[in-house]
């Protein structure tokens, strides 16, 4: 209670100073893509050990309690990053296939390009999903399910490209796995300060397979 000896304006000022400062409405909605971006940045800065709820909240300029409401654990952070990366790859691959329905050679060419671009952009955390890190079992399990489905997508494109004469005929499963492995390995040796871009590397892979030379049937 204000001192009665104070005038009205002084008492009001004291009451305002002693009263808790009203807070704005807490931010409740967390953009999951923004979370994925923040986690990817933390991976780039310090690897798996650098990822935490506190540091992700700092990247997003929100309180830890706000982030906890959407993402309660580090495992969930990894899950959001996983889901964003795999969703984007699947959507890009499906778009390529839809854009070239009667040209499997073009499909193969563009699949290589998006896969190498992804290997470069995801290079800081991609190895984690291949067992190199303390990845939560449920996240790793979802990665394995997605990887099998994604490999089937590639296998089917490879098989059609073989039938069209754009890729030398062989076992489409083995060929798809070899091509995917080649692309993923880029994440291990690519250096941002190097002279080659992701598209330069993709052009080299496409040229090596002569996908730019052999026409579709």
N, C-alpha and C positions, 0 to 999 in steps of 0.2 A: 504494500500500500504506500502511496506517495506521502511525503511529509506535508502536513497541512500548512506549514509556513511557506511553502513554495507557491508561486502563482500558477495559474492553470496551464500555461504553455510549458513552464519548467517541469511541472509534474508529469505532463504528457510525455515529454522527452525522456524523463527517467523511466516511466513505465515502459516505453517502447524499447529502451536499452535493456531493461531487465527481462522483458518478455522474450520467449524463444522466437527466433526469426522464422517466419513462415516459409516453408519450402514449396517449390513448384511441384507440379504433378510428376511423379517418377516416370521415367521413360520405360515403357513396358515392352515395346516391340523391338526385337533385335533382328536385324537383317542377316540371314544365314550366309548369304554370299559375302557380306562384309566380315563376318566371323571367319569364313574360309580365307579371305584375303589376309586378315590379321594373323591367323595361324601360319599361313604360308610365309609371311614376312618373318615371323619368329623362327621358323625353321631355317630360313636363309641366314638369319643373324647368328644363331647358335645351335642349330640342330634340334633333335628331339628333346633334350634336356631343357632347352630354352622355352618350351611351350608350357604355359600355365594359365589358369583362370585369371590370376591377377594381372599378368602381363598382357593377356588378350584384352581384358577390360581396359587397360591403359591405352592400348592401341585404338580401341573403339571410343575412347573418351566417355566411358560409362563407369558406374560403380561396380565393384565386384558383386554386390548383392543383386544388382539389376541383371548382370550377366548370368548369375547363378539360377535365376528363374527360368531361363531358357536353356542354359548349358551348365548343368551341375557338376560335371567332372571333366578331367583332361581327356578321358576316353571319348566323351561326347564331342569334344573339340576335334579330335582326330576323325570321328565319324562324319562330322560336317564337312571337313576337308575332303575326305574320301568320297562322299556322296556328290559333292560339287564337281570334283575332277572326273569321276566316272560318268556322271550324267552328261557333262559337256562332251566327253569323248564319244559316247554313244549317240548323242544328238548330231554331232558333226559327221560321224560315219554314216548314219542313216540319211542325212541330207545329201551327202556325196552320192550315195547309191541311188537315191530318188532323182537326183539331177542328171544322172547318166544311165537311164534304165536299159538302154540297148548298147552300151559301150563298156564292157567289163574292163577293158584296158584302161580307160579313163578312170573308172572306179578304183582300180588298183593303184594307179598313179596318185590319185588324190588321197586315198587312204594312207599311203606312205607319207605324204606331205603332212597331213594332220597329226599322224602318230609321231613323227620326228619333231614337229612343233611342240607337241605335248611333252615329249621327253625333255626338251630344252626348258620349257616353262615350269615343269614339275620336278626338275632335277634335284632340288634341295630335299624333297621329301619322298620322291618316288621309291627309293630303295627300302623305305620303312615298310611298305606294303608287300615287299618280297622277303619279309622275315628278318630284315636287318634293323632291329630295334625292338623295344618292349611294347609292341603294338597289342592292344587289347584283343582277346580271342574273338569277340563278337564282331569287331571291326574287320579283323583279318578274315573271318568266315564270310562276311559280306563281300569282301574283295575277291575271294576265291570264286564265289558264285558268279559275280559280275565277270571275272576274267574268263570263265568257261563260256559264258554267253557271248562275250566279245570275240573270243577265239572262233566260235562257230560262225559269227558274222564274217570274219576275215576268211575262214575256210571256204565259205560259199562264194565269196568274191573271187578268191584264188581259183577255185574250180571252174567258174565261168570264164575267167581270163585264160585258163589253160585250153578250154574248149574253143575259145575264139582265136587261139594262136598268139595271144599277147604275152603269155608266160609259158616257158617250156613245160611240157607235160611231165608230171611226176605225182607223188602222193600229195594231195592238196593239204592234208593236215600237217604233214612234216614241213611243207613249203610255207604254210601260213605261220607256223611256229618259228621257223628260221627267220622269216621276214620281221615278225614282231620282236623277236630277240635282238635282231640287228638294230631295230629302231630304239628299243628300250635301252640298249647299251650306250646309245648316244648320251643318255643322262649321266653316265659315269665319266666320260672323257671330255664333254663339251666344256669350254671355258668362255665366259662372257667377254673376256678381254681379247679373245682370239680374233682372227681375221674373217672367219666363216660365220655366216648367219645360219639359222635353222633352215631357211629355204635353200641356201647353198648346199647344205648337207643333203637335203631332200633331192635336189637336182642330181647330186652325185649318185644317190641310191637309185633314182629312176633311170639314169644313164647306164648304170651298171647292169640293170635288168633289161635294158633296151626297151623300156616301156614307151619311150618317146619315138621309137623307130618302127617297131612292128605294129602294123595297123590291126584294128579289130576285124574279125571276119565279117 
